[in-house]
Amino acid sequence: MPDQHPPDRAAQIVEQWRTERPDLDPTPFLVIGRLHRVAAALTTELVRVYAEHGLGEGEFDVLATLRRQGGDCALTPSDLSEQTVVTSGAVTKRVDRLVTLGLVERRPSDSDGRSRLVALTAKGRDLIDTAFTAHMANEARLLEVLSPAERAGLERGLLALARSLDV
C-alpha cells in the first residue's frame, strides 16, 4: 500500500534542488535535514519533561551524570565537565544553581584533601530518580512510532554515523 502521507519538507526541498541543480545529488538532505529537524523537535519534547521537575536541560544532565556513577554519586568538577561534554565554566554555573536548590553539594575528596567533589544530596537523588523515570517513559513514547526492526536499524545507522564523526 503506498504511503498515505504527503511529502515532508525534506522531500520537497530535495525535489526543488533536483530542478534547480540537476547536476548534484541532493538526497543526503533526506537524512541530514530530517535528522536536524527531528533533533530540534526531540529537544523540545525532552526539555518539557525536565521542566516538569523544575530542571533545565543542563541541570538534568548534571544530576543524571552524578546519579549513574553509583556509590556516593560524586565526581570532580573536571570529570563532570568531561562526562557532560561542556566547559568547566558551564559546569560551575550548573553546579552553582543545583547547590542553591539543595540538589548537589560540594565537598572535599576523601582521597585528596586538595580536591573537591560534586555530589548528589538526598533531595537531588530523589529528584533525579523521579525525573529520570519520567524521562525514560517519555523517550519510550517518542519511539513508539518505530517498529522494533526500524528502531534497531536506526540505532545501527546512528552509531555508524556517530563513530564516523567521533561523537
C-alpha positions as a Markdown table, in Angstrom:
| # | Residue | x | y | z |
|---|---|---|---|---|
| 1 | Met | 0.0 | 0.0 | 0.0 |
| 2 | Pro | 1.5 | 3.4 | -0.9 |
| 3 | Asp | 2.5 | 5.9 | 1.7 |
| 4 | Gln | -0.7 | 7.9 | 2.6 |
| 5 | His | 1.4 | 10.9 | 3.9 |
| 6 | Pro | 2.1 | 13.9 | 1.8 |
| 7 | Pro | 5.8 | 14.6 | 1.1 |
| 8 | Asp | 7.6 | 16.1 | 4.1 |
| 9 | Arg | 9.6 | 19.3 | 4.0 |
| 10 | Ala | 12.9 | 17.4 | 3.3 |
| 11 | Ala | 11.4 | 15.7 | 0.3 |
| 12 | Gln | 10.1 | 18.9 | -1.0 |
| 13 | Ile | 13.5 | 20.6 | -0.7 |
| 14 | Val | 15.2 | 17.7 | -2.4 |
| 15 | Glu | 12.8 | 18.0 | -5.3 |
| 16 | Gln | 13.4 | 21.7 | -5.6 |
| 17 | Trp | 17.2 | 21.2 | -5.7 |
| 18 | Arg | 16.8 | 18.4 | -8.3 |
| 19 | Thr | 15.1 | 21.0 | -10.5 |
| 20 | Glu | 17.5 | 23.8 | -9.8 |
| 21 | Arg | 20.7 | 21.8 | -9.7 |
| 22 | Pro | 20.2 | 18.5 | -11.6 |
| 23 | Asp | 24.0 | 18.1 | -11.7 |
| 24 | Leu | 24.0 | 17.4 | -7.9 |
| 25 | Asp | 22.6 | 14.6 | -5.8 |
| 26 | Pro | 20.5 | 16.3 | -3.1 |
| 27 | Thr | 19.4 | 13.0 | -1.5 |
| 28 | Pro | 21.8 | 13.2 | 1.5 |
| 29 | Phe | 19.5 | 16.0 | 2.7 |
| 30 | Leu | 16.7 | 13.4 | 3.2 |
| 31 | Val | 18.8 | 12.0 | 6.1 |
| 32 | Ile | 20.7 | 15.1 | 7.3 |
| 33 | Gly | 17.8 | 17.5 | 7.0 |
| 34 | Arg | 15.4 | 15.1 | 8.7 |
| 35 | Leu | 17.9 | 14.4 | 11.5 |
| 36 | His | 18.3 | 18.1 | 12.1 |
| 37 | Arg | 14.6 | 18.7 | 12.3 |
| 38 | Val | 13.9 | 15.6 | 14.4 |
| 39 | Ala | 16.7 | 16.6 | 16.8 |
| 40 | Ala | 15.2 | 20.0 | 17.3 |
| 41 | Ala | 11.7 | 18.5 | 17.9 |
| 42 | Leu | 13.1 | 15.9 | 20.3 |
| 43 | Thr | 14.9 | 18.5 | 22.3 |
| 44 | Thr | 11.6 | 20.3 | 22.8 |
| 45 | Glu | 9.9 | 17.1 | 23.9 |
| 46 | Leu | 12.7 | 16.2 | 26.3 |
| 47 | Val | 13.1 | 19.7 | 27.8 |
| 48 | Arg | 9.3 | 19.7 | 28.6 |
| 49 | Val | 9.7 | 16.7 | 30.9 |
| 50 | Tyr | 12.8 | 18.2 | 32.6 |
| 51 | Ala | 10.8 | 21.4 | 33.2 |
| 52 | Glu | 8.0 | 19.4 | 34.8 |
| 53 | His | 10.6 | 18.6 | 37.5 |
| 54 | Gly | 11.9 | 22.1 | 37.8 |
| 55 | Leu | 15.1 | 21.4 | 35.8 |
| 56 | Gly | 16.7 | 22.8 | 32.7 |
| 57 | Glu | 18.5 | 20.5 | 30.2 |
| 58 | Gly | 21.9 | 21.2 | 31.7 |
| 59 | Glu | 20.8 | 20.6 | 35.3 |
| 60 | Phe | 19.1 | 17.4 | 34.3 |
| 61 | Asp | 22.4 | 16.3 | 32.6 |
| 62 | Val | 24.5 | 17.0 | 35.7 |
| 63 | Leu | 22.1 | 15.2 | 38.1 |
| 64 | Ala | 21.8 | 12.2 | 35.7 |
| 65 | Thr | 25.6 | 12.1 | 35.3 |
| 66 | Leu | 26.1 | 12.1 | 39.0 |
| 67 | Arg | 23.4 | 9.5 | 39.6 |
| 68 | Arg | 24.6 | 7.0 | 37.2 |
| 69 | Gln | 28.0 | 6.9 | 38.9 |
| 70 | Gly | 26.5 | 4.8 | 41.7 |
| 71 | Gly | 28.1 | 4.7 | 45.1 |
| 72 | Asp | 28.3 | 8.2 | 46.6 |
| 73 | Cys | 27.1 | 9.8 | 43.2 |
| 74 | Ala | 30.1 | 12.1 | 43.2 |
| 75 | Leu | 32.6 | 13.4 | 40.6 |
| 76 | Thr | 35.3 | 16.1 | 40.5 |
| 77 | Pro | 34.2 | 19.1 | 38.5 |
| 78 | Ser | 36.7 | 18.2 | 35.7 |
| 79 | Asp | 35.3 | 14.7 | 35.5 |
| 80 | Leu | 31.8 | 16.2 | 35.4 |
| 81 | Ser | 32.8 | 18.5 | 32.6 |
| 82 | Glu | 34.3 | 15.7 | 30.6 |
| 83 | Gln | 31.3 | 13.4 | 31.0 |
| 84 | Thr | 28.7 | 16.1 | 30.2 |
| 85 | Val | 30.8 | 17.5 | 27.4 |
| 86 | Val | 30.6 | 21.1 | 28.4 |
| 87 | Thr | 33.2 | 23.6 | 29.5 |
| 88 | Ser | 34.3 | 23.9 | 33.1 |
| 89 | Gly | 32.6 | 27.3 | 33.3 |
| 90 | Ala | 29.3 | 25.8 | 32.2 |
| 91 | Val | 29.6 | 23.0 | 34.8 |
| 92 | Thr | 30.4 | 25.6 | 37.5 |
| 93 | Lys | 27.3 | 27.6 | 36.6 |
| 94 | Arg | 25.1 | 24.5 | 36.6 |
| 95 | Val | 26.5 | 23.2 | 39.9 |
| 96 | Asp | 26.1 | 26.6 | 41.5 |
| 97 | Arg | 22.4 | 26.6 | 40.6 |
| 98 | Leu | 22.0 | 23.0 | 41.8 |
| 99 | Val | 23.7 | 23.8 | 45.1 |
| 100 | Thr | 21.3 | 26.7 | 45.6 |
| 101 | Leu | 18.4 | 24.3 | 45.0 |
| 102 | Gly | 19.9 | 21.9 | 47.6 |
| 103 | Leu | 20.3 | 19.1 | 44.9 |
| 104 | Val | 24.1 | 18.8 | 45.0 |
| 105 | Glu | 26.8 | 19.7 | 47.4 |
| 106 | Arg | 30.5 | 20.5 | 47.1 |
| 107 | Arg | 32.7 | 18.6 | 49.5 |
| 108 | Pro | 36.3 | 17.6 | 50.0 |
| 109 | Ser | 37.5 | 14.4 | 48.4 |
| 110 | Asp | 38.2 | 11.6 | 50.8 |
| 111 | Ser | 41.3 | 10.6 | 48.8 |
| 112 | Asp | 42.8 | 14.0 | 48.1 |
| 113 | Gly | 42.2 | 16.8 | 50.5 |
| 114 | Arg | 43.0 | 19.4 | 47.9 |
| 115 | Ser | 40.4 | 18.1 | 45.5 |
| 116 | Arg | 36.7 | 18.9 | 45.7 |
| 117 | Leu | 33.8 | 16.7 | 44.6 |
| 118 | Val | 30.3 | 17.5 | 43.5 |
| 119 | Ala | 27.8 | 15.0 | 45.0 |
| 120 | Leu | 24.1 | 14.5 | 44.9 |
| 121 | Thr | 22.2 | 15.3 | 48.1 |
| 122 | Ala | 19.4 | 13.0 | 49.2 |
| 123 | Lys | 17.0 | 15.6 | 47.8 |
| 124 | Gly | 18.9 | 15.6 | 44.5 |
| 125 | Arg | 18.9 | 11.8 | 44.3 |
| 126 | Asp | 15.2 | 11.6 | 44.9 |
| 127 | Leu | 14.5 | 14.3 | 42.3 |
| 128 | Ile | 16.7 | 12.7 | 39.6 |
| 129 | Asp | 15.3 | 9.3 | 40.2 |
| 130 | Thr | 11.8 | 10.6 | 39.7 |
| 131 | Ala | 12.8 | 12.8 | 36.7 |
| 132 | Phe | 14.7 | 10.0 | 35.1 |
| 133 | Thr | 11.8 | 7.6 | 35.3 |
| 134 | Ala | 9.6 | 10.2 | 33.6 |
| 135 | His | 12.4 | 10.8 | 31.0 |
| 136 | Met | 12.6 | 7.2 | 30.1 |
| 137 | Ala | 8.9 | 6.9 | 29.8 |
| 138 | Asn | 8.9 | 10.0 | 27.5 |
| 139 | Glu | 11.7 | 8.5 | 25.3 |
| 140 | Ala | 9.8 | 5.3 | 25.0 |
| 141 | Arg | 6.7 | 7.2 | 24.0 |
| 142 | Leu | 8.7 | 9.1 | 21.4 |
| 143 | Leu | 10.0 | 5.9 | 19.8 |
| 144 | Glu | 6.6 | 4.1 | 19.8 |
| 145 | Val | 6.1 | 5.0 | 16.2 |
| 146 | Leu | 9.1 | 2.8 | 15.2 |
| 147 | Ser | 8.8 | -1.0 | 14.9 |
| 148 | Pro | 11.5 | -3.0 | 16.7 |
| 149 | Ala | 13.2 | -3.6 | 13.4 |
| 150 | Glu | 13.1 | 0.1 | 12.5 |
| 151 | Arg | 14.4 | 1.1 | 15.9 |
| 152 | Ala | 17.3 | -1.5 | 15.6 |
| 153 | Gly | 18.2 | -0.2 | 12.2 |
| 154 | Leu | 18.1 | 3.4 | 13.3 |
| 155 | Glu | 20.3 | 2.5 | 16.3 |
| 156 | Arg | 22.9 | 0.8 | 14.0 |
| 157 | Gly | 22.8 | 3.7 | 11.4 |
| 158 | Leu | 23.2 | 6.4 | 14.0 |
| 159 | Leu | 26.0 | 4.5 | 15.7 |
| 160 | Ala | 27.9 | 4.2 | 12.4 |
| 161 | Leu | 27.3 | 7.9 | 11.7 |
| 162 | Ala | 28.4 | 8.9 | 15.3 |
| 163 | Arg | 31.5 | 6.9 | 15.1 |
| 164 | Ser | 32.4 | 8.4 | 11.7 |
| 165 | Leu | 32.1 | 11.9 | 13.3 |
| 166 | Asp | 33.9 | 10.9 | 16.6 |
| 167 | Val | 30.9 | 11.7 | 18.8 |
